[in-house]
Amino acid sequence: MDIDKLKSAIAGEIDSRYGELGELSKKLHDNPEIAFEEEKAAEWLTEYLEKNGFSVEKGICKLPTAFRGRYGSRQPVIAFLAEYDALPGLGHACGHNLIATSAVAAGVASRRAVDELGGSIMVFGTPGEELYGGKAIMAGRGAFTDVDMAMISHPGGGNTVVMNTLACETLEVEFIGKAAHAAAEPETGISALEAMIQSYNAINSLRQHIRDRARINGIITDGGDAANIIPAHTAATFIVRAENDAYLDELKKKVIHCFNGASRATGAKLKYKWGEHYAAMSNNLTMARLFKQNMQSLGRGIRLGDNTMMTFSTDVGNVSQLLPTIQPLVAIAPHDIQLHTPEFAQIAASEEGLHSMLDAARAMAMTVVDILASPETAGKVWEEFRKGR
């Protein structure tokens, strides 16, 4: 088996589909759908996979916009993860249109590797990454039980294969007070707004006493109805992040103490709910080195990186706790243009962005060849994962 020739053919498969993949990415970008409302995106992506020989299950894990496409019937099973939800008000300012396009491109191109070397390819449609942790839900419901390895490439402002992410949970908070006329009878009211402000200030004080990589950010989503009414209800959303699950659990308790203290001080009733847990990323260095070599063979420089880099959070971390996983960051924008900005949303629709992420698709598919062609390599991937666990 001439591995280099097979890799070249797989890269050529993506070359031949450049136009249709560009159209798919543009459709996703022009029709942004927020978390768990990605009906058009799921339809277009599954249609593309079915047209190219994948058997597709829609609405998996009781999530209407989630799906699983499969090509092949043997082991090992290597999965590509597609994200396609947009940000409220910003559209595809995280480049999920490109993530989805690169995932299906890598999946379709990898068919030739499966035909010649065995194994199977899966493409998972994973909705709601931005707001609700779709992969975390899917992982909890057994979506990845039969998968051996997973890959996803993320557009960004730098080129690095290995980058850890922060463990994260979202907190939804409410205070219930008692309304009163703010001028005539303020003494009869219980201010839910005072409780929220005290909580906010307590969290600001807490920030002085948390580890460098931990983060606590929040917004007040309901501060009352009118200035002349003591607010009977307030609400807020906070995000708590930490470098690992153990410290996240510790930090969550301290955050709730801030709200409980304000509740006792004001008399307002506290209600709260934690959202889906985003686990910290665990990178598989064996897979990462293969991806790096394949990207370099395409003429694109990318560094391996290291586990000390921690910035954002993603539910890919939940998958990485179950099976060997990589999530390379591929540059499509200058360093001074950040994710989740209107400027990044524009670049996610650019020809340069598409070209970069299709290189990532080529490298992911070529990494499939490396793994399927060598049981020894596949064994090293899993040996590293088991040792890390």
VEXDREN-2710 file (C-alpha; in Angstrom, 1 decimal):
% VEXDREN-2710
k/r/px/py/pz
1/MET/0.0/0.0/0.0
2/ASP/1.4/3.4/-1.1
3/ILE/0.3/5.6/1.8
4/ASP/1.6/8.8/0.3
5/LYS/-0.3/8.1/-2.9
6/LEU/-3.5/7.4/-0.9
7/LYS/-3.1/10.7/1.0
8/SER/-2.6/12.6/-2.2
9/ALA/-5.8/11.1/-3.7
10/ILE/-7.7/12.0/-0.5
11/ALA/-6.4/15.6/-0.7
12/GLY/-7.4/15.7/-4.3
13/GLU/-10.9/14.6/-3.4
14/ILE/-11.3/17.8/-1.4
15/ASP/-9.8/19.8/-4.2
16/SER/-12.4/18.4/-6.7
17/ARG/-15.2/19.4/-4.3
18/TYR/-13.9/22.9/-3.5
19/GLY/-16.8/24.7/-5.2
20/GLU/-19.6/22.7/-3.6
21/LEU/-17.9/22.8/-0.2
22/GLY/-17.6/26.6/-0.5
23/GLU/-21.3/26.8/-1.4
24/LEU/-22.2/24.7/1.7
25/SER/-20.1/26.9/4.0
26/LYS/-21.7/30.1/2.5
27/LYS/-25.2/28.7/3.0
28/LEU/-24.5/28.0/6.6
29/HIS/-22.9/31.4/7.1
30/ASP/-25.8/33.3/5.4
31/ASN/-28.4/31.4/7.4
32/PRO/-27.2/31.5/11.0
33/GLU/-29.2/29.5/13.5
34/ILE/-28.7/29.6/17.2
35/ALA/-28.2/26.7/19.6
36/PHE/-30.7/23.8/19.1
37/GLU/-32.5/25.7/16.3
38/GLU/-30.1/24.6/13.5
39/GLU/-32.8/23.0/11.4
40/LYS/-31.5/24.2/8.0
41/ALA/-27.9/23.5/8.9
42/ALA/-28.7/19.9/10.0
43/GLU/-30.7/19.3/6.9
44/TRP/-28.0/20.6/4.5
45/LEU/-25.2/18.7/6.2
46/THR/-27.1/15.4/6.4
47/GLU/-28.2/15.7/2.8
48/TYR/-24.6/16.2/1.7
49/LEU/-23.5/13.1/3.6
50/GLU/-26.3/10.9/2.3
51/LYS/-25.6/12.0/-1.2
52/ASN/-22.0/10.8/-0.7
53/GLY/-22.8/7.3/0.6
54/PHE/-23.1/7.8/4.4
55/SER/-26.0/6.2/6.3
56/VAL/-27.4/8.9/8.5
57/GLU/-29.4/8.9/11.7
58/LYS/-31.2/12.2/12.5
59/GLY/-32.4/13.5/15.8
60/ILE/-30.0/11.3/17.9
61/CYS/-29.8/11.6/21.6
62/LYS/-33.3/13.2/21.7
63/LEU/-31.8/16.3/20.1
64/PRO/-33.7/17.2/16.9
65/THR/-30.8/18.9/15.2
66/ALA/-28.2/16.3/16.1
67/PHE/-27.2/13.6/13.7
68/ARG/-24.7/10.8/13.1
69/GLY/-23.5/9.7/9.6
70/ARG/-21.5/6.5/9.1
71/TYR/-19.4/5.1/6.3
72/GLY/-18.0/1.6/6.8
73/SER/-18.7/-1.2/9.2
74/ARG/-15.4/-2.2/10.7
75/GLN/-13.1/-1.1/13.5
76/PRO/-11.5/1.3/14.4
77/VAL/-14.2/4.0/14.2
78/ILE/-12.8/7.5/13.7
79/ALA/-15.2/10.4/14.1
80/PHE/-15.3/14.0/12.8
81/LEU/-17.3/16.5/14.9
82/ALA/-19.3/19.1/13.2
83/GLU/-20.5/22.3/14.9
84/TYR/-23.0/24.6/13.2
85/ASP/-24.8/26.8/15.7
86/ALA/-24.4/30.5/15.5
87/LEU/-24.0/33.2/18.2
88/PRO/-27.1/35.3/19.1
89/GLY/-26.8/38.7/17.3
90/LEU/-23.4/37.9/15.8
91/GLY/-24.0/35.0/13.4
92/HIS/-21.0/32.8/12.7
93/ALA/-18.6/34.8/14.7
94/CYS/-17.0/31.6/15.9
95/GLY/-16.7/30.1/12.4
96/HIS/-18.9/27.1/13.0
97/ASN/-19.9/27.3/9.3
98/LEU/-16.3/26.4/8.5
99/ILE/-16.1/23.8/11.3
100/ALA/-19.1/21.9/9.8
101/THR/-17.8/22.2/6.3
102/SER/-14.4/20.9/7.2
103/ALA/-15.9/18.0/9.1
104/VAL/-18.1/16.8/6.2
105/ALA/-15.2/17.4/3.8
106/ALA/-12.9/15.2/5.9
107/GLY/-15.6/12.6/6.2
108/VAL/-16.3/12.3/2.5
109/ALA/-12.6/12.4/1.6
110/SER/-11.9/9.6/4.1
111/ARG/-14.1/7.1/2.3
112/ARG/-11.3/6.1/0.1
113/ALA/-9.1/5.2/3.2
114/VAL/-12.0/3.1/4.5
115/ASP/-12.4/1.4/1.2
116/GLU/-8.7/0.5/1.0
117/LEU/-7.7/0.0/4.6
118/GLY/-10.9/-0.9/6.5
119/GLY/-12.3/0.8/9.6
120/SER/-15.2/3.2/9.6
121/ILE/-15.8/7.0/9.5
122/MET/-18.5/8.8/11.4
123/VAL/-19.5/12.4/11.1
124/PHE/-21.4/13.7/14.2
125/GLY/-23.6/16.7/14.0
126/THR/-23.2/18.3/17.4
127/PRO/-25.6/21.2/18.0
128/GLY/-25.7/23.9/20.7
129/GLU/-22.0/24.2/21.4
130/GLU/-22.1/27.9/22.2
131/LEU/-24.9/28.0/24.7
132/TYR/-25.9/24.5/26.0
133/GLY/-23.0/22.0/25.5
134/GLY/-24.6/19.8/22.9
135/LYS/-21.6/17.3/23.0
136/ALA/-21.8/17.1/26.8
137/ILE/-25.5/16.1/26.5
138/MET/-24.7/13.7/23.7
139/ALA/-21.7/12.2/25.6
140/GLY/-24.0/11.7/28.6
141/ARG/-26.5/9.9/26.5
142/GLY/-24.0/7.5/25.0
143/ALA/-23.5/9.0/21.5
144/PHE/-19.8/8.2/21.4
145/THR/-19.8/4.7/23.0
146/ASP/-18.8/3.0/19.8
147/VAL/-16.2/5.6/18.6
148/ASP/-12.5/5.0/19.0
149/MET/-11.1/8.5/18.2
150/ALA/-12.4/11.9/17.3
151/MET/-11.2/15.0/15.5
152/ILE/-12.4/18.6/15.0
153/SER/-10.6/21.7/13.6
154/HIS/-11.5/25.1/14.9
155/PRO/-10.8/28.4/13.0
156/GLY/-9.0/31.1/15.0
157/GLY/-6.1/33.6/15.0
158/GLY/-3.2/31.2/15.4
159/ASN/-1.9/27.8/14.3
160/THR/-1.5/25.2/17.0
161/VAL/-2.6/21.6/17.3
162/VAL/-2.6/21.2/21.1
163/MET/-4.4/23.7/23.2
164/ASN/-6.2/23.0/26.5
165/THR/-9.5/24.6/27.3
166/LEU/-11.0/25.5/30.6
167/ALA/-13.6/23.5/32.4
168/CYS/-16.8/25.5/32.5
169/GLU/-20.4/25.7/33.8
170/THR/-23.1/28.3/33.3
171/LEU/-25.1/29.5/36.3
172/GLU/-28.7/30.9/35.9
173/VAL/-29.7/32.9/39.0
174/GLU/-32.9/34.5/40.2
175/PHE/-33.8/36.5/43.2
176/ILE/-37.5/36.8/44.3
177/GLY/-38.3/39.8/46.4
178/LYS/-41.4/41.8/47.2
179/ALA/-42.6/44.8/45.2
180/ALA/-43.5/48.1/46.8
181/HIS/-43.8/51.7/45.9
182/ALA/-40.2/53.1/45.9
183/ALA/-41.3/56.5/47.4
184/ALA/-44.4/55.8/49.4
185/GLU/-43.7/52.5/51.1
186/PRO/-40.1/51.3/50.4
187/GLU/-39.9/49.8/53.8
188/THR/-42.5/47.2/52.9
189/GLY/-40.6/45.9/49.9
190/ILE/-37.8/43.4/49.5
191/SER/-35.4/44.4/46.8
192/ALA/-34.3/41.6/44.5
193/LEU/-32.1/44.1/42.7
194/GLU/-30.2/44.8/46.0
195/ALA/-29.6/41.1/46.4
196/MET/-28.2/40.8/42.8
197/ILE/-26.0/43.8/43.2
198/GLN/-24.6/42.5/46.5
199/SER/-23.9/39.2/44.9
200/TYR/-22.2/40.9/41.9
201/ASN/-20.0/42.9/44.3
202/ALA/-19.2/39.8/46.3
203/ILE/-18.1/37.9/43.2
204/ASN/-15.9/40.9/42.2
205/SER/-14.2/40.5/45.6
206/LEU/-13.9/36.8/45.2
207/ARG/-12.0/37.3/41.9
208/GLN/-9.0/38.5/44.0
209/HIS/-8.7/35.1/45.6
210/ILE/-9.0/32.7/42.7
211/ARG/-6.3/31.1/40.6
212/ASP/-4.9/32.9/37.6
213/ARG/-6.6/30.7/35.0
214/ALA/-10.0/30.7/36.6
215/ARG/-12.7/33.1/35.3
216/ILE/-16.0/34.3/36.6
217/ASN/-18.1/36.5/34.3
218/GLY/-21.7/37.5/34.4
219/ILE/-24.5/39.8/33.2
220/ILE/-27.8/40.9/34.8
221/THR/-30.5/39.9/32.4
222/ASP/-33.4/41.4/34.5
223/GLY/-32.9/44.3/36.8
224/GLY/-36.5/45.2/37.5
225/ASP/-39.4/46.9/35.7
226/ALA/-39.5/50.6/36.8
227/ALA/-37.4/52.9/38.9
228/ASN/-40.3/53.7/41.2
229/ILE/-41.0/50.1/42.1
230/ILE/-38.9/48.1/44.4
231/PRO/-37.8/45.2/42.1
232/ALA/-39.5/41.9/43.0
233/HIS/-37.5/39.9/40.5
234/THR/-34.0/39.9/39.1
235/ALA/-32.1/37.4/37.0
236/ALA/-28.5/37.0/35.9
237/THR/-26.3/34.6/33.9
238/PHE/-22.8/33.8/35.1
239/ILE/-20.1/31.6/33.6
240/VAL/-17.6/30.0/35.9
241/ARG/-14.3/28.5/34.4
242/ALA/-11.4/26.7/35.9
243/GLU/-8.3/24.7/34.7
244/ASN/-9.8/21.4/35.8
245/ASP/-13.0/19.8/37.1
246/ALA/-11.8/19.6/40.7
247/TYR/-11.1/23.3/41.0
248/LEU/-14.3/24.1/39.1
249/ASP/-16.3/22.3/41.8
250/GLU/-14.5/24.2/44.5
251/LEU/-15.1/27.5/42.8
252/LYS/-18.8/26.8/42.2
253/LYS/-19.3/26.4/45.9
254/LYS/-17.6/29.8/46.6
255/VAL/-19.8/31.5/43.9
256/ILE/-23.0/30.2/45.4
257/HIS/-21.9/31.4/48.8
258/CYS/-21.8/34.9/47.3
259/PHE/-25.5/34.6/46.3
260/ASN/-26.6/32.9/49.5
261/GLY/-25.0/35.7/51.6
262/ALA/-26.9/38.3/49.6
263/SER/-30.1/36.4/50.0
264/ARG/-29.8/36.3/53.8
265/ALA/-28.8/39.9/54.0
266/THR/-31.8/41.2/51.9
267/GLY/-34.4/38.6/52.6
268/ALA/-34.8/37.9/48.8
269/LYS/-35.3/34.3/47.9
270/LEU/-32.6/32.7/45.8
271/LYS/-33.2/30.3/42.9
272/TYR/-30.4/29.0/40.8
273/LYS/-29.6/26.3/38.3
274/TRP/-26.3/25.1/36.9
275/GLY/-26.1/24.3/33.2
276/GLU/-24.3/21.6/31.3
277/HIS/-20.7/20.8/32.3
278/TYR/-18.0/21.6/29.8
279/ALA/-15.0/19.4/30.7
280/ALA/-11.4/20.6/30.3
281/MET/-9.7/19.4/27.1
282/SER/-7.4/16.3/27.1
283/ASN/-5.3/16.3/23.9
284/ASN/-4.0/13.1/22.4
285/LEU/-0.4/14.0/21.5
286/THR/0.1/11.0/19.2
287/MET/-2.8/12.1/17.0
288/ALA/-1.7/15.7/17.3
289/ARG/1.8/15.0/15.9
290/LEU/0.2/13.1/13.0
291/PHE/-2.0/16.1/12.2
292/LYS/0.9/18.5/12.4
293/GLN/3.0/16.4/10.0
294/ASN/0.1/16.2/7.6
295/MET/-0.6/20.0/7.7
296/GLN/3.1/20.6/7.1
297/SER/3.1/18.3/4.1
298/LEU/0.4/20.6/2.7
299/GLY/2.7/23.6/3.0
300/ARG/1.0/25.0/6.1
301/GLY/3.1/25.7/9.1
302/ILE/1.5/24.8/12.4
303/ARG/3.2/24.3/15.8
304/LEU/2.4/21.4/18.1
305/GLY/1.6/23.7/21.1
306/ASP/1.3/22.5/24.7
307/ASN/-1.1/21.9/27.4
308/THR/-0.3/25.1/29.3
309/MET/-2.3/27.2/26.8
310/MET/-5.8/27.7/28.2
311/THR/-8.3/30.3/26.9
312/PHE/-11.9/29.4/26.0
313/SER/-14.2/26.5/26.9
314/THR/-15.8/23.9/24.6
315/ASP/-17.8/20.8/24.9
316/VAL/-15.2/19.0/22.8
317/GLY/-13.5/18.5/26.2
318/ASN/-16.3/16.2/27.2
319/VAL/-15.6/14.0/24.2
320/SER/-11.8/14.1/25.0
321/GLN/-12.5/12.6/28.4
322/LEU/-14.1/9.5/26.8
323/LEU/-11.8/8.8/23.8
324/PRO/-8.6/10.1/22.1
325/THR/-9.4/13.5/20.7
326/ILE/-7.7/16.5/19.1
327/GLN/-9.0/20.0/18.3
328/PRO/-6.4/21.9/16.3
329/LEU/-6.7/25.7/16.0
330/VAL/-6.2/26.8/12.4
331/ALA/-5.5/30.5/11.6
332/ILE/-7.9/32.3/9.4
333/ALA/-7.6/35.7/10.9
334/PRO/-4.8/38.0/12.3
335/HIS/-4.1/37.7/16.0
336/ASP/-5.7/41.1/16.7
337/ILE/-9.1/39.8/15.5
338/GLN/-10.8/37.8/18.2
339/LEU/-13.4/35.1/18.1
340/HIS/-17.0/36.2/18.9
341/THR/-16.7/39.5/17.1
342/PRO/-18.4/41.0/14.0
343/GLU/-14.9/41.1/12.3
344/PHE/-14.4/37.4/12.8
345/ALA/-17.8/36.7/11.4
346/GLN/-16.8/38.4/8.2
347/ILE/-13.6/36.5/7.9
348/ALA/-15.6/33.2/8.4
349/ALA/-17.2/33.9/5.1
350/SER/-14.0/34.7/3.3
351/GLU/-12.2/32.6/0.6
352/GLU/-9.1/32.6/2.8
353/GLY/-11.0/31.2/5.7
354/LEU/-12.5/28.4/3.6
355/HIS/-9.1/27.6/2.1
356/SER/-7.5/27.3/5.5
357/MET/-10.2/25.1/7.0
358/LEU/-10.2/22.8/3.9
359/ASP/-6.5/22.3/4.5
360/ALA/-7.4/21.3/8.0
361/ALA/-10.0/18.8/6.5
362/ARG/-7.3/17.4/4.3
363/ALA/-4.9/17.0/7.2
364/MET/-7.6/15.3/9.3
365/ALA/-8.4/12.8/6.5
366/MET/-4.7/12.2/6.0
367/THR/-4.4/11.5/9.7
368/VAL/-7.2/8.9/9.3
369/VAL/-4.9/7.2/6.7
370/ASP/-2.0/7.1/9.2
371/ILE/-4.2/5.4/11.8
372/LEU/-6.0/2.9/9.6
373/ALA/-2.8/1.9/7.8
374/SER/-1.0/1.1/11.0
375/PRO/-2.5/-1.0/13.9
376/GLU/0.7/0.0/15.8
377/THR/-0.1/3.7/15.4
378/ALA/-3.7/3.1/16.5
379/GLY/-2.4/1.2/19.5
380/LYS/-0.1/4.1/20.5
381/VAL/-3.0/6.5/20.3
382/TRP/-5.0/4.4/22.8
383/GLU/-2.0/3.6/25.0
384/GLU/-1.4/7.3/25.5
385/PHE/-5.1/7.9/26.3
386/ARG/-5.2/5.0/28.9
387/LYS/-2.1/6.3/30.6
388/GLY/-3.6/9.8/30.7
389/ARG/-6.7/8.5/32.3
END
